[in-house]
Amino acid sequence: MHSAFYRRTFLIVTAALLGYGLYRIVEPMLGILGWTVVLAFVLYPLHERLTRRLKGHASWSAGIIAGLTPFLVFVPLSILGAVFAGQVAKVIEYLRAQTDVSYPEFVHRLSSLPLVGSSVSWVQENTTVSAEQVQAWLTDGLQAVLKTAASMGGSVALNVFGTLIGFFIMIFMLFFFLRDGRTMVEQGVKLIPVKSARRTQLLKYLGEVTRAVVFGSAATALLQGLIVGLGFSIVGLPSAVVFGVLATIASFLPVGASLVMVPAALYLFATGHIGGGIFLLCWTGLMIVAENVVRPMLTAHHAEVSTLAVFIGAIGGVVAFGILGLILGPVLLSFIVALARFSQEAPTADA
């Protein structure tokens, strides 16, 4: 008989080798796999309702949803990515052109406005940086950001699909993730070395955290981006899609989409469009409603998610995983916070 040390060492080495081999196999498809998991999670409630309507035929339900996904999700994303890239190019061209209102004149007009005028004047008097220098920094920085965003937006379909083969792989995996996803998760959770009741609690807890992030933070960010884009279109500002997408990303920051709306309103004031500026500031109230009313509604009965975890997760996630990181980063970081909280909770009597 082999010793206990030999058996444990053999199991650990074998598991490590198999895990490394599995990673090398799925590494080329990590992006596709990540998007498939996100889509499956978002579409799973629809799958459950449709399965009940189809009298328990989960395969039919998964097949219908997977078949409609290209038309309801991927095609709109591709169109949005193409429009976004085109509008970014127009914004960059506009920045390079000579505008009617230079930055120094823009600052001068702001200093004459009530409320913000005194602050602008104080900054001018107490800084050694000239308006021309600030204009050059802002223009160069914004062009660099927009060029990066254009490359991401223009290839969003490619990032999601990879290739035509990758596209069909995603649809194929989506079918099985919808049909067998719950079973996969339950079987995976069984590997956790705790009692059955405790595993059930953990699975429910992590599910609530994921729903809170996806349907709370991500859905609210998309709604705020839609509000910003619509507001830009109403007041006649150009590139509404670009700034709507930027507002969606900014919604993960502490100050939110106000980073986009407030400068736009100040620009309208400074260029003489007082009515448009007032409207845009009032329109910002819709974002406040989305943040303080819609988000709690979407996260009702779900686990509490740290705002700091969502913020750091979104920023770090984008750097590590690209646009997928806006969702994956907050989820992973919230998982760590949730596991730390869960480990401190006392188990129930039957656990």
N, C-alpha and C positions, 0 to 999 in steps of 0.2 A: 504493500500500500504506500502511496505517495504521502508525504507530509502535508500538513495544512498550509504551511508556508509555500510549498511548491505549487499547490492547487491554486492558491490566491494569486501568486505571481503569474502563473500561466493564464488565469482568467483576465488579469489586468493587462498583460501584454497582448493577449489575443483581442481584447476589447479595444485597446489603443490602435492596433494595426487595422482592425476592421473599421474603426471610426475614421482613421486617416484615409483609408481606401474609399469609404463612403463620401468623405469630404471632397476628395479629388474627383469623384464621379459627378457630384452635384455642383462643384465649383463653377463650371461654365454656365450653369443655369440658375445661379443664385438670384439674379435679378428677376428672371421669369418666375422662379419659385416664390420669391417674396411677394410679387404682385398678385400671384395666384392665391396665396394665403390671405392677403388683404381682401381681395375680391370675394373669396369664399366666405370669409367672416362677415363681410358686409351683406352678402346676398343670402346668408344662411337663414335668417328669419323669414325671408320670402320663400325659401325652399321648404321650410317647415309648414308654412300656411298652404302652399301649393300641394304638398304631399298629402295634407289632410283633405284638400278638395279632391284629389285624385284617389281617395280611399286607400291611402297607405302605399301607393306606388312611388317609392322614393327615386327609382331609376328614371321613371318618366319625368318626374319633376326636375331632377338634376339635368337631364337631357334637354328639356325645354329651356331652362335658364341658361345653360351653357351655349345653346344654339342662338339665343337672342342676345347674349352678351356682346358679340362683335358689333351689332347694330345699335345697341343702347348705351354702350360704354366706350368701346375702342374707336368707333367712327367719330363720335363727338369729340373725344380727346385728341384725335388726329387733326380734326378741323381746328380745334382751339389752339393746338400747337403751331399749326401753319399760320393762323391769323396772328398769333402772338409774335412769332418770328418776323412776320411782315411789318407789324406795327412797331416793333423795336427798331427795325431798320429805318423807319420814318422818323422816329424820335432821335436817333443818332444823327441822321441827316439834318434835322431841325437844329440840334445842338451845335453842329458844325457851321451852320449858316449864320449870317449876321441877323440878329433879331432886332425888332423895332425898339425893344426896351432892353438896354444893357443892364448888367448887374449893378453897377454904381447907381444908375438912375432908379433901378428897382429898389435898392436900399433907401435912396432918398425919398421915394414915394412912401415906403413903409414907415419911415421916421415921421411923416406928416399925419399918419393915421392915429386916431384915438386909441387908448388902451395899450397897443403894442409900440406906438411911436416913441415913448419915453425910454423903453427898454432898448430899442434899436439905437437910439441916440447915445445912450450910456455906453453900449458896446463899442460904438464907433469912437467915442472919446477916450476910452480906456484900453484900446488895443492898438498895436503898432502894425498890424496886418492890413494891407490895403484891400479895397473892394475888388480891384483887378486880380490880386493874388487869390482871393477867395473864389472869384469867378472861375479862374483857371483850374483850381483844385476841384471844385464841384463839377465842372464840365468834364475834366479828365476822369475823375472817379466815377461819375454817373455813366460815362461812355463805357468804361471797363465793366461795370456791373451789368449794363444792358447787353453788351456783347456776350458776356458769359450766359446771361439769361436767354439770349436769342439762340445760342448754340444748344442750350437745354430744351428750350421750347420747340425749336425746329426739329429736334430729334426725339421728341417725347414719344412718338409712336415707335421709333426704332428702339428706344430704351425699354419700352414696355414689351414690345413684340420680339425684339432681336432681329429675326429674319422671318420669312414666311413660315419656315419650319418651326421656329420658336413660337410663332403665333398659334399654330395648331397644337403644339405641345402644351401651351397654356390652356387652351380650351379643353384638351384631353384631361389635363390634371384637374382643372376646375370641376369637371364632371365627377371625378372620383372624390375630390375633397368635399364637394357638396353631399354626395351620397354616403360616403364612409367617413367623413371628417370627425363626427362625434365619436365613432368607434376608435379611430386612430388616436384621438386625444385621450380617451379613457384607457386604452391599452398602454399608452406612454406614461400616464400618471401612475399606473400600477407599479412602475419601476421605482417609484419614490419609496424609500424604506421607512414608511410610517404606517399606522393602522388604517384600515379601510375607511372608517368614518372621517379620519383626519384628512385623507387624500380627497375625499368628496368635498370637504370644506375648502381645501386648497384650490381644487378645480373651480368651484363656484366663485371663490374670491378672485382668482386671476381672470376669470371670465368677466366679472363685473368691472375690474380694472380696465380690461381691454375695451369693453363697451363704453366706459366713461371717457377714454381717450379718443376712440374712433368716432363715436356718435356725439361726444361733447366737444372736445377741442377741435378735431379735424372738421366736423360738420359745421361748427360755429365759424371757423376760419373761412370755409367755403362760402358761407352765407354772407359774411362781412365783405369778402372779395366781390361777391355779386352786387352787394349794395353800393360799394365804391364804384364799380364799373358802370352801374346804372346811373349813379349820381353824376359821374363824369360825362356820360352821354347826354343827360338832360341839360347840363349847363354848357354843352358844346366844347368841352375840353377834348383834345385829340388823344388817340391811343388808349381808349377806355379799357380794352382787354389787358394791355400791358400793366396799367396801374391797378386793375382789379386783381391780377395775379400777384403783383407786388404786395397789395394789401392783404391777400390771403396768407402770404408768407409772414408779413409783419404782424399778423394777428396772433402768432405764437410768441411774440415779444411782450414784455410787460405793458408797454404803452399801446400796443395793438395797432390797428389800421389807422389810427390818428396820425401816424408817421406819414401817411400818404394824403389824408384828407386836409389836415391843417395847413401844410405848405401849399396845397392846391388852392385853398380858400384865400390865403395871404397873397398868392399870385394874382388871383382875380381882383382882390381889393387894390393891389398895387398897379394893375393895368387898367383900372377904371371900371371894372365890371362889378360894381358894388352889389347889385341884385343877385348875381350869380354867386358871389362870395357868401352873402347872407344865407342864400338857399343851401349852399354846400355845408355851412356850419350847422344849419338846422337839420340837414340830411344826416349829419353825423349822429344825431339822436337815434336814428334807426340802428346804428351799430351798437350804441349803448343798450338798446332794447335787446339786440341779438346776444350781447355779452351777458346781461344780467337777468334776462327772462328766458331766452331760448336755450342757453346752455344748461341752466338748472332743470329745465323740462326734459332735455335730452339725456341728462345724467341722473334723473330721478331714480331712486332705489338702487343705484350703482355705488360701487366703492368710491370713496373720496380720493381724488388724484391731486398730487402736489403741483401747484402752478410752476414752481421752480423746476421740478422734474420734467414737466412738459417743455418748458423754455430751453433748458440745457439739452434735453433729448432731441428737440427739433433742430437746434443749431449744430450739435455734434452729429446728429443723424444725417443731415444734408451733406456734411463734409465726408462722412464715412460711406454713405450709401447712395448719394445723389438725391433726387427728388423723392424717392421711396423713403428716405430717412425722415421726412416730415411726419410720417406716420410710425415707421418702425422705431425710430429713435425714442420718441416719448413712450411708446409701448414698452420697450425693453427697459428703459430707466424706471418707469413706473412699476414694472415687474420687480425690480430690485428693491424699491421702496416698499412695495406690497409684501414681498417675502420677509423683509425685515420686520414689518409690523405683524405679519402672520405668525412669525416665530416667537414673538413676545406675547401673543394671545394664549390664554389658557385653553386647552382642548376641552371639548364637551365631555360629559360623563361617559358616553358610549364610545369615545375615541380612545 
